[in-house]
Amino acid sequence: MLPVVPDDLDVLIVSPGGVATSMLMAQVARYKRINDPHDRDGLKHLPRPPRWAPRQKPQTTVFVYGSQEEASASILRRGWLEFQAAKLACPLATISSGKKALQSYKQAIREQRRAWQSEMDKGDDVLCLRYDEIWNRLPEVARHIGIEDPDFVTSFPPRRKRTQI
């Protein structure tokens, strides 16, 4: 079943999880209508770009990614591996365990990134943003999603040290 896309969605923000997506979404939501930060609409962790109906397509998309190791560590630390794997359309990781599940999940992360990068390369108004670059690229992010208020950049939360397993 395809997720229901709100008609008035300005910005779609997607990631594999574990890459500060919720923090970015909280900041963008102050200025734009975005998909649900708690993923109740099923749009936050799309494994690949959907084929939008013309009236459903958001104005723009930001795909946030990071290293597979850091993203996986974040998801493992929270006990969400099977849940996130299902969202990334990775059934092997949901029915396997241990190293096999983790390898499958990392492969799903790679496939998701390739799919969104390909969409960006087509010029379909997608910005791929690496976790490590969020803070250095805030002016570009603001331009991409149409935020003109300089407060978006100046009041953005500082980068915090990542939690380790």
Residue, then its C-alpha position, 0 to 999 in steps of 0.5 A: m500500500l502506498p503512503v498517503v501524501p498530504d496535498d499541501l506538502d512543501v518539503l519531503i525529508v527522507s533518510p535511512g534513519g540514524v542521521a539526525t533527520s528528526m532534528l532537521m525536520a523539527q527546524v524545517a517544520r518551523y517554516k515549511r509543511i513537511n512529512d510527519p517527523h514520527d513517520r506516521d505517514g510512512l514517508k520519512h524512510l522511503p526506500r526509493p523515490p515514489r512515482w508521485a501523482p502530479r498534485q501530490k508531489p512536494q515542492t522539493t525533497v531533502f534526502v539525508y544520509g550518513s555512513q552505513e556504520e554510524a547509521s546502523a550503530s544508531i539504529l542498533r543502539r535504539g533496538w530498531l533494526e528490524f523495524q527500520a529494515a522493514k521500512l527500507a523494504c529489506p525483508l532479509a534483515t527482518i527475518s535474519s539475526g546478527k551479522k546477516a541482518l546487519q549486512s542486509y540492512k547496510q545493503a538496503i541503506r546503500e540501495q536507498r542512497r543510490a536511488w535518491q542520488s539517481e533522482m537528484d542526478k535527474g534534476d528532480d529537485v532532490l538535495c542529497l545531504r550527508y549528515d556530516e555536512i548538514w551544518n556547513r551546508l545550511p545556507e544551501v539547504a535553506r535555498h533549496i527548500g525556499i526558506e528566506d528567513p536567515d533565522f533558519v541558519t543562525s538558530f539551527p542547533p549546533r552539532r552534538k557529539r554522536t552517541q556510540i553503542 
